[in-house]
Amino acid sequence: MLHYAIVFLVIALIAAVLGFGGIAGAAAGIAKILFLVFLVLFIVALLMGRRSPRV
């Protein structure tokens, strides 16, 4: 998930440098959404992994 966020960020940067504002904005928006999804899943995984097994 983080990989795809970085890929879309790079696409947004390249599109912005080349002057494609619409594509850059869309790619940046997708990168933000993917990064937020990654953060939520990462935090959930950390919390679930720290649970001690019940005896």
Stockholm file with secondary structure:
# STOCKHOLM 1.0

chainA/1-55         MLHYAIVFLVIALIAAVLGFGGIAGAAAGIAKILFLVFLVLFIVALLMGRRSPRV
#=GR chainA/1-55 SS CHHHHHHHHHHHHHHHHHTCHHHHHHHHHHHHHHHHHHHHHHHHHHHHHTCCCCC
#=GC SS_cons        CHHHHHHHHHHHHHHHHHTCHHHHHHHHHHHHHHHHHHHHHHHHHHHHHTCCCCC
//
